[in-house]
Amino acid sequence: MMLQDGSTQLLCLTASSGVPLFTRGASKQLPFSVIGSLNGVHMFGGGHGVLLSCCETEGGGKVAWRVFGDSVMLIAVSGGGSGGGEEEVRLQRLLENAWNCMVLVLGQDELVSPRNVERLKRDLRSCFCLIDQLLDERPQGLLGSLTHCADSLLPPDPAPLQEAVDGFARAADSEFGCLFVHGRVAVATEKWWRLAPQEVVLLSALVRTLSASGSASCDYPVFLPQGSPTVAHRLLRFRLLPGADVCVLCGPAPSLRRAEAELVAPLWSPLVECLRGCLAVGERSLPGSVPLRPDVLALLLVNRESRRSVSCVQVSSGPPSGGPSLSRSRCWELLGLFYVFGVSRYFAREETSGVSPEDGARGGPTEDLLRGFSHQPQQCYLVTEECKSYGLQTPQHQLFLLMSPSVPTFALRTAATQTLSDIVSATAF
């Protein structure tokens, strides 16, 4: 394979003619002849009634194809990494997220019926920041693009913040408001949570991008990939404190200047200390009232009903007993890998309505494997030299836990059950 191990490249072409629209990802881009061949083999299969969705190369890499709206073909090329079904899950999620990023910024009409290919190429540049976030190989502690659940932070005192967000949305003549802390959703209005999970994840990514630009406020047009793919809404974002942003989805009114002058200060100034307490939670995502066992290295807790997730890493200053020292970035990487391992082999994935009918009919590695079981697996574990991992599924939650290698394997189930109980009882998550 021409890509380095662990690197991923995303290719975008017109579905009908194979004209390249953009390439993002690995620093060493694939030659044009290879890109043409990847497009050609997919078209050849389609001409013979074969849907080519994924294949593996001799060098251990993987290639995934997906056509959206009969107009745009996205191809993800991986240089290696996770094996088998795990890598296919990651690449297919990448393709779906990339398409939704394009719809979010440009709208479905511009993509399905482009007036001019060269103009479309120029317009697609405005999506690059979001797409590059999806392709960033460095673990960021944010797993929403993989889980399709909103990365959340649980405030120590959510009631006043919830009241402020609800009031801020009403004052802006909107039902969609959200408070982001360190790029995670802290509180949001009821209607915000009714958005499709992928829309919540992409809006979170967009707010992080806008916040990183350094602007104190902005007025940005967005299309909702499932709720409103052809009609734009206004996303108003305001920085309350460094690391804390509030935003609303609204119509033509109010203006950015009016909202900033008349709404932000009166509603949020009295809550500065509450916001600082929320910021202090930091990357842990869980308030201090939630006890975590010292031998827990990392965890990801998914609420299957609300499609929210909380995740954190806690690494001690010294090496763990009985195993090598793990950096925070390595723990985040292992946590993401174990999540994909669990949902690609054992646990059910709650797919969103964005899955195409042919994909639903085709099924995936999880469905193929589960047909061999007489029951739905509820727990799984994995033991490696670096850590011990345990997955637990209930009707409402999925918990993915990384623990020190010194923890006895027979004790993993008890530790996972205790951790889930501690978090839910303390936060009602």
C-alpha positions in Angstrom: 0.0 0.0 0.0 1.3 3.5 -0.8 0.1 5.0 2.5 2.0 4.7 5.8 0.5 2.3 8.5 -2.2 4.1 10.5 -2.7 6.9 8.0 -6.0 7.5 6.2 -6.7 9.4 3.0 -10.2 10.6 1.9 -10.9 11.0 -1.8 -14.0 12.8 -3.2 -15.0 12.4 -6.9 -18.1 13.0 -9.0 -20.0 9.8 -9.1 -20.9 10.0 -12.8 -17.6 11.0 -14.4 -15.0 10.4 -11.7 -13.7 13.9 -11.7 -11.6 14.5 -8.5 -13.1 17.2 -6.3 -10.7 17.0 -3.3 -8.2 14.9 -1.5 -7.6 15.2 2.3 -5.6 13.2 4.8 -2.2 11.5 4.6 0.7 13.8 3.7 1.8 11.5 0.8 -1.2 11.6 -1.6 -2.1 8.8 -3.8 -1.1 9.2 -7.5 -3.9 10.2 -9.9 -3.6 6.8 -11.7 -4.3 5.0 -8.4 -7.3 7.3 -7.7 -8.6 6.6 -11.2 -8.2 2.8 -10.7 -10.1 2.9 -7.4 -13.0 4.8 -9.1 -12.8 2.5 -12.1 -13.1 -0.8 -10.2 -16.2 0.5 -8.3 -17.8 1.6 -11.6 -17.0 -1.7 -13.2 -18.7 -3.6 -10.3 -21.7 -1.3 -10.5 -22.0 -2.0 -14.2 -22.3 -5.7 -13.5 -24.7 -5.4 -10.6 -22.1 -5.7 -7.8 -22.0 -3.2 -5.0 -18.3 -2.8 -3.9 -18.2 -1.3 -0.4 -14.9 -2.4 1.1 -11.8 -4.5 0.3 -8.4 -5.3 1.8 -5.1 -4.8 0.0 -2.1 -7.2 -0.1 -0.2 -4.8 2.1 -2.8 -4.9 4.9 -4.5 -1.6 4.0 -8.2 -1.2 3.4 -10.3 0.7 0.9 -14.0 1.7 1.4 -16.4 3.2 -1.2 -19.7 5.0 -0.8 -21.9 7.0 -3.2 -24.1 9.7 -1.9 -27.0 11.3 -3.6 -26.1 9.6 -6.9 -23.7 12.5 -7.4 -20.7 12.3 -5.1 -18.4 9.3 -4.5 -16.2 9.2 -1.3 -13.4 6.8 -1.0 -11.4 6.2 2.2 -8.0 4.5 1.9 -6.3 3.3 5.1 -2.6 2.2 5.3 -3.4 -0.3 8.0 -4.1 -0.4 11.7 -7.1 -2.2 13.1 -7.8 -5.4 11.3 -10.9 -6.8 9.6 -14.3 -5.6 10.6 -12.9 -3.0 13.1 -11.2 -1.0 10.3 -14.2 -1.3 8.0 -16.5 0.2 10.7 -14.1 3.1 11.2 -13.8 3.8 7.4 -17.6 3.6 6.8 -18.2 6.0 9.6 -15.6 8.4 8.2 -17.4 8.3 4.8 -20.8 9.0 6.3 -19.4 11.8 8.5 -17.6 13.4 5.6 -20.8 13.5 3.5 -22.7 15.0 6.4 -20.0 17.7 6.9 -20.4 18.6 3.2 -24.2 18.8 3.6 -23.9 20.8 6.8 -21.8 23.5 5.2 -23.1 23.6 1.6 -26.5 22.1 1.6 -27.7 19.0 -0.2 -28.9 20.8 -3.4 -25.4 22.1 -4.1 -24.0 18.6 -3.9 -26.7 16.6 -5.6 -27.3 19.0 -8.5 -24.0 21.0 -8.9 -24.2 23.8 -11.4 -20.5 23.8 -12.2 -17.9 21.3 -11.1 -15.1 23.9 -10.8 -17.3 26.1 -8.6 -18.2 23.0 -6.5 -14.4 22.4 -6.0 -14.0 25.9 -4.7 -17.0 25.7 -2.4 -15.9 22.4 -0.9 -12.8 24.2 0.5 -15.1 25.6 3.3 -15.6 22.0 4.5 -11.9 21.2 4.9 -11.5 22.3 8.5 -14.3 19.9 9.6 -13.2 17.1 7.4 -9.6 17.4 8.7 -11.0 17.1 12.2 -12.4 13.7 11.2 -9.1 12.6 9.7 -6.9 13.9 12.6 -5.0 10.8 13.7 -4.0 12.4 17.1 -6.4 11.4 19.8 -8.3 14.4 21.1 -10.4 12.8 23.8 -13.5 13.3 21.6 -15.1 10.1 20.2 -18.4 11.4 18.8 -17.4 11.0 15.2 -16.8 7.3 16.0 -19.7 6.6 18.3 -22.2 8.9 16.6 -23.1 10.0 20.2 -22.7 13.6 21.4 -19.5 14.0 23.5 -20.9 15.4 26.8 -19.6 16.9 30.0 -21.6 16.5 33.2 -21.6 19.8 35.2 -21.5 19.7 39.0 -24.6 21.9 39.2 -26.5 21.6 35.9 -29.8 23.2 37.0 -28.9 26.9 36.7 -27.0 26.3 33.5 -30.0 24.4 32.0 -32.3 27.3 33.0 -30.0 29.8 31.4 -29.8 27.9 28.1 -33.5 27.5 27.9 -34.0 31.2 28.6 -31.3 32.2 26.2 -32.9 30.1 23.4 -36.4 31.6 24.1 -35.0 35.2 24.1 -33.4 34.4 20.7 -36.8 33.1 19.4 -35.4 29.6 19.1 -36.0 26.2 20.6 -32.4 25.0 19.9 -29.8 26.1 22.3 -26.6 24.5 23.7 -23.8 25.2 26.1 -20.4 23.7 25.1 -17.6 23.3 27.6 -14.2 22.2 26.4 -15.8 21.2 23.1 -18.4 18.9 24.9 -22.1 19.4 25.4 -22.7 20.5 29.0 -26.5 21.3 28.8 -28.9 21.8 25.9 -32.6 22.5 25.2 -34.9 19.6 24.7 -35.3 20.3 21.0 -31.5 20.3 20.6 -31.4 16.7 21.9 -34.1 15.8 19.4 -31.8 16.6 16.5 -30.3 13.5 14.8 -27.3 12.2 16.8 -25.0 12.8 13.8 -26.2 16.4 13.5 -25.4 17.0 17.2 -22.0 15.5 16.7 -21.2 17.6 13.6 -22.6 20.9 15.2 -20.3 20.2 18.1 -17.3 19.8 15.8 -18.3 23.0 13.9 -18.5 25.0 17.2 -15.0 23.7 18.2 -13.7 24.9 14.8 -15.3 28.3 15.1 -14.1 28.6 18.7 -10.6 27.8 17.7 -10.6 30.7 15.2 -10.4 33.0 18.1 -13.6 35.0 17.4 -15.8 36.1 20.3 -19.0 35.6 18.3 -20.1 34.5 14.9 -23.1 34.0 12.7 -22.8 30.9 10.5 -25.3 29.4 8.1 -25.8 25.6 8.5 -27.9 22.9 6.9 -29.1 20.0 9.0 -28.1 16.8 7.1 -31.3 15.0 8.1 -33.6 17.6 9.5 -33.2 20.4 7.0 -30.7 19.5 4.2 -32.0 22.1 1.7 -32.9 25.1 3.9 -30.2 26.9 5.9 -30.5 27.9 9.6 -28.3 30.5 11.4 -25.9 29.2 14.0 -25.2 32.0 16.5 -22.1 31.3 18.7 -20.9 33.4 21.6 -17.8 32.9 23.8 -18.8 33.2 27.5 -15.4 32.3 28.9 -12.3 30.7 27.4 -13.5 27.1 26.8 -17.2 27.9 27.3 -19.4 28.7 24.3 -23.2 29.1 24.0 -25.0 28.8 20.6 -28.5 28.8 19.2 -30.0 27.7 15.9 -32.4 30.4 14.8 -34.1 32.2 11.8 -33.5 35.7 10.4 -33.8 37.3 13.9 -32.2 38.3 16.1 -29.2 39.9 14.6 -25.8 38.9 15.9 -25.1 42.4 17.3 -28.5 42.5 19.1 -28.1 39.1 20.6 -24.6 39.8 21.8 -25.5 43.2 23.3 -29.0 42.4 24.8 -29.0 38.7 25.5 -25.6 37.3 26.4 -24.5 39.6 29.2 -27.9 39.8 31.1 -28.4 36.0 31.1 -24.9 34.7 31.6 -23.0 37.3 33.7 -24.7 36.1 36.9 -23.5 32.5 36.1 -19.7 33.2 35.8 -18.8 31.2 38.9 -21.1 28.4 37.9 -19.4 28.3 34.4 -16.0 28.3 36.1 -17.0 25.3 38.2 -18.1 23.6 35.0 -14.8 24.4 33.3 -12.9 22.9 36.2 -14.4 19.5 35.4 -12.1 19.6 32.4 -11.3 16.5 30.3 -12.5 14.2 33.1 -16.1 15.0 31.9 -17.4 13.8 35.2 -18.0 15.9 38.4 -15.8 15.3 41.4 -18.8 13.6 43.2 -18.3 10.6 40.9 -15.8 8.2 42.4 -13.6 6.2 40.0 -11.5 3.3 41.0 -7.7 4.1 40.9 -7.0 1.2 38.6 -9.4 2.5 35.9 -7.2 3.9 33.1 -10.0 5.2 30.8 -13.7 4.8 30.2 -16.4 5.5 27.7 -20.0 5.5 28.8 -22.7 5.7 26.1 -26.4 6.4 26.9 -28.2 4.4 24.2 -31.5 6.2 24.7 -30.3 9.9 24.6 -27.3 9.1 22.2 -24.9 10.9 24.6 -21.6 9.8 25.8 -19.0 10.7 28.5 -15.4 9.6 28.3 -12.3 10.3 30.4 -8.8 9.1 31.0 -7.0 9.0 34.3 -3.4 8.2 34.2 -1.3 8.2 37.4 2.1 9.9 37.5 4.0 6.6 37.9 3.8 3.4 35.8 0.9 1.1 36.6 1.8 -2.0 38.6 2.4 -5.0 36.5 2.4 -3.3 33.1 4.0 -0.5 31.0 3.3 3.1 31.5 0.6 4.5 29.2 0.4 8.1 28.0 -2.9 9.9 27.9 -2.9 9.9 24.2 -2.3 6.2 24.1 -5.2 5.6 26.5 -7.5 7.6 24.3 -6.3 5.6 21.3 -6.9 2.3 23.0 -10.3 3.4 24.2 -11.4 4.2 20.7 -10.0 0.9 19.4 -11.8 -1.1 22.1 -15.1 0.6 21.3 -14.8 -0.4 17.7 -13.8 -3.9 18.7 -16.9 -4.2 20.9 -19.4 -2.8 18.4 -18.0 -4.6 15.4 -18.0 -8.0 17.0 -20.4 -8.2 19.9 -22.7 -5.3 20.7 -25.4 -3.9 18.6 -24.9 -0.4 17.0 -27.9 1.9 17.1 -27.6 3.2 13.5 -29.2 6.4 12.6 -31.6 7.1 9.8 -28.8 8.3 7.6 -27.9 4.7 6.7 -29.0 3.9 3.2 -31.4 1.1 2.4 -28.8 -0.9 0.6 -26.4 -0.6 3.5 -29.1 -1.8 5.9 -29.9 -4.8 3.7 -26.2 -5.7 3.3 -25.6 -5.7 7.1 -22.1 -5.7 8.5 -19.5 -7.7 10.4 -21.5 -7.4 13.6 -24.6 -8.8 12.1 -22.8 -11.6 10.4 -21.1 -12.6 13.6 -24.2 -12.3 15.8 -26.1 -14.7 13.5 -23.8 -17.3 14.9 -25.0 -16.6 18.5 -28.2 -17.9 20.1 -28.4 -14.7 22.2 -27.3 -11.1 22.1 -23.9 -10.7 23.8 -24.0 -8.4 26.8 -20.4 -8.4 27.9 -16.9 -8.8 26.4 -13.3 -8.4 27.5 -9.9 -8.2 26.0 -6.5 -8.8 27.7 -3.3 -7.3 26.2 0.1 -6.4 27.5 -0.8 -2.8 27.9 -4.2 -3.1 29.7 -7.3 -5.1 30.3 -10.5 -4.0 28.7 -14.1 -4.8 29.5 -17.3 -4.0 27.7 -20.7 -4.0 29.3 -24.1 -3.5 27.6 -27.4 -2.9 29.2 -30.7 -1.8 27.7 -29.8 1.8 28.4 -26.0 1.9 28.5 -22.8 0.7 26.9 -19.7 0.9 29.1 -16.2 0.4 27.7 -13.5 0.3 30.4 -9.7 0.2 30.3 -8.1 -1.1 33.4 -4.6 -1.7 34.7 -3.0 -5.1 33.8 -2.6 -5.8 37.5 -6.4 -6.2 37.9 -7.3 -9.9 38.0 -9.3 -10.9 35.0 -12.0 -12.4 37.0 -12.6 -9.0 38.8 -13.2 -7.1 35.6 -16.9 -7.7 35.5 -17.3 -6.5 39.1 -15.3 -3.4 38.4 -17.3 -2.5 35.3 -20.6 -3.1 37.1 -19.5 -1.0 40.1 -18.2 1.8 37.8 -21.5 2.0 35.8 -23.5 2.0 39.0 -21.4 4.8 40.6 -21.7 7.1 37.6 -25.4 6.6 37.0 -26.4 6.9 40.7 -24.3 10.1 41.1 -25.4 11.8 37.8 -28.6 10.1 36.6 -26.8 10.0 33.2 
